Amino acid sequence: MSMYIRKITRKKDGKTHAYWALVESRRTERGPRQHVVAYLGEMDAAGRLGVRKAAEGRSDHQADLYEKLEPEWVEVNVRGVRTERVRDFGDIWLALELLKRLGLVAFFQQVMPAGREKIPWADLACILTIARFCEPKSELYIAEHFYGHTALADLMGIPNDLVYDNRLYRALDKLLPHKEALEKHLKQRFGELFNIEYDLLLYDVTSTYFEGEAASNSQAKRGYSRDQRPDCKQVCIALVVTKEGIPLGYEVFAGNRHDSTTVEEIVEKMETRYGAADRIWVMDRGMVSDENIDFLKQKGRRYIIGTPKSLLKKFERELLSGDWQKINEGLQVKKCASPDGTEETFILCRSAARKEKEQAMLERFTGRIEKELQKIQTSGQKGRLKNPAVAERRIGRLLERNSRAAGLFDIKVIKNQEDDTLSVTWSKSQDRQSWQQLTQGCYMLRSNIADWSAEDLWHAYIHLTDVEAAFRIQKNDLVLRPIWHQTEKRVQAHILVCFLAYVLWKCLSQMCKNSGLGNEPRKIIDEIKRIKLTDVILPTKKGVEIRLSCVSKPDDHQRILLQHLRLKIPARLTKNHKM
């Protein structure tokens, strides 16, 4: 289930009214369905007072926004008034606010105190994180385009010519040693801000590939690519998040490392940092091995893990019986005892949507196999294909490309001695087809938690989609891939900055959730990003030009979002504005 907002504008009695619809999206047997949960308009007087109260006592410029300033009058030549340097402001300002809210500005200053360097490393760490959040590109792009064309220079108080690529590269090197301290700080800060509990830990692994040889990086290896780039070297990234998707920590492994070999190392690292008490580990089936199960059982660890589909063979009788528990529309579960007599609990799950998807995939792969087999048969009968070994190799490659349906076929290649032709015959196994039909849409979980219901165990496991969502956001929105850096430490620093940008993303997501704006911040970012900063030049009667850095006034939709998020955007920036 996801919640997002939809912009709505209505005209009534000659007036235009702006508001937002909070929409809930759910999967049903008939496909995704959406319905409006609530309509969000401008806050009433009490709500606006709450925003004002929230700003009181803050140490940054937000509190000053509510002060009533005395007017200052000058005579201006209106014909000479002009604007200059329109630059992006809204998303830059928002990212900086998120950094402050998470205490990262102060953290950077603490772990990287200002020394003899011209620009403090703490400021450059903020610039790298904000740029990755707002417009993820290379350090060269940040220096040559992004920094000078946005309001970041105005907010940071650092001139454009002092931010260049080599200085940003060195900032990456300075930031990397503080990775573990960063993770501990963020864990504590998220807990303070949003009352996050760390009892359920979700763990998964992805990969990201390199452009270039990465010859000087010992972790860059070829392996199973989740990005469909087996031709490129890669590294694997293991991520641990809470059930809300809040990142707790990550590690970078060699690109040819199998998922299951990372479990023991990750679990022990997380337990060393944060303690082992009351943790439940949730992992996908790629983590399953006998060694990992034995390891997790040690010291009373609790777990919920997906299993390979082949294990369903041991539960054929349970699959055929009718005592299923309905969780929601199109999903049923069943709690089963371990077939080996152990204390583990197994949970059978049957999804109508998943069944429909698997059936469509099976039909597609089956059709491909039959179509190609027909071509091979025709070539053999017409004498164009005479060598049985060649035909068998073609069939082998065909089955490899369509492995989901390969097990259904029994294929024979026969050499006809009389006319020197080949006959290719095939049939489908009825037993295998029946088993496919029985197990379509089914999957299984295993756990050593005995006092939870099948529904509770399934709900805990399904939170793994939060890790998958985290990977998608980092890869697509924050451009984790491809990696252009070549040395091992620079690669790890690049991943750390992507991690920090994702932390800002999740902070905004939690703010949206707590404000009744759903749990999808993309629309929020897109709306606030449209707010610009412009220099307004006012030529006075005395011959002096006054330059004002003015922020465009939020429109009705933007104002509603800012009110609900309890954020007050400034109307102007002073010349000496600094973090």
GIFENSUL-V715412 format. One line per field, one symbol per residue. ss: DSSP state (H for helix, E for strand, C for the rest). phi: phi as a letter, one per 40 degrees, with the letter a starting at -180 (. if undefined). psi: psi as a letter, one per 40 degrees, with the letter a starting at -180 (. if undefined). A space follows every 10 residues. Layout:
ss = ???
phi = ???
psi = ???
//
This chain:
ss = CEEEEEEEEE EECCEEEEEE EEEEEEEECC EEEEEEEEEE CCCCHHHHHH HHHHHCCCCC CCHHHHCCCC CCCCCECHHH CEEEEEEECH HHHHHHHHHH HCCHHHHHHH HCCCCCCCCC HHHHHHHHHH HHHHCCCCHH HHHHHHHHHE CHHHHHCCCH HHCCHHHHHH HHHHHHCCHH HHHHHHHHHH HHHHCCCCCE EEEEEEEEEE CCCCCCCCCC ECCCCCCCCC CCCEEEEEEE ECCCCCEEEE EEEECCCCHH HHHHHHHHHH HHHHCCCCCE EEECHHHCCH HHHHHHHHHH CEEEEECCHH HHHHHHHHHH CCCCEEEECC EEEEEEECCC CCCCEEEEEE EHHHHHHHHH HHHHHHHHHH HHHHHHHHHH HCCCCCCHHH HHHHHHHHHH HCHHHHCCEE EEEEEECCCC EEEEEEEECH HHHHHHHHHC CEEEEEECCC CCCHHHHHHH HHCCHHHHHH HHHHHHHCCC CCECCCCHHH HHHHHHHHHH HHHHHHHHHH HHHHCCCCCC CHHHHHHHHC CEEEEEEEEE CCCCEEEEEE ECCCCHHHHH HHHHCCCCCC CEECCCCCC
phi = .bbabbcbbb bafgbcbbab bcbbbbcbcc hcbbaccabb bccccccccc ccccccgccc cdcccccccc cbbacbcccc cabafcacbd ccccccccdc ccgccccdcc cbccbcccbd cccccccccc ccccacaccc cdccbcccbb ccccccgbcd ccbbcccccc cdcccdccdc ccccccdccc cccbfcbbcb bbbabbbabb bhcfccbccc bcaccccfbc cbcabbbbbb bcccgccbia abbdcbccdc cccdcccccc cccbgbcfbb cbbcccccad ccccccccfg cbabbcbccc ccdcbccccc cbccbccacg bbbacbcccc gcccbbbcbb bccccccccc cccccccccc cccccccccc ccgcbbcccc cccccccccc cbccbcccbb bbbbccccbf bbbbbaabcc cccccccccc gbabbbabcc cbcccccccc cccdcccccc cccccccbfc bccbcbcccc cccdcccccc ccdcdccccc cccccgbgbb cdcccccccc cbbbcbbbcc ccgcccbbcb cccdcdcccc cccccfbbcc cabccccad
psi = hihiihhhhi hhfeihhhii hhhhhihide ahiiihdihh aiiadddddd ddddeheiea eddedeihih ihhihihdee hiiighihdd dddddddddd deeddddddd egihbeidhh dddddddddd ddddghaidd dddddddeei edddddfhid eehidddddd ddddddeedd dddddddddd dddefhifdh hhhihaiiii hidfdeheeh ihahheefge eiiiiihhhh iieeehhdii ihiieehidd eedddddddd dddeiehfhh hhiieeehid dddddddiff iiihiiiidd eddefddddd iegihhdahe hiihhiihee eieihhhhhh hddddddddd dddddddddd dddddddddd deedhehddd dddddddddd dfddedeehh hhhhhhddef iihhiiihhd ddddddddeh eiiiiiiehd eiiddddddd deeddddddd dddddddefd iihdididdd dddddddddd dddddddddd ddddeffafh edddddddde hihhhhhhhi deehhhhhhh hhhiaddddd ddddefhhii dihidfhi.
//
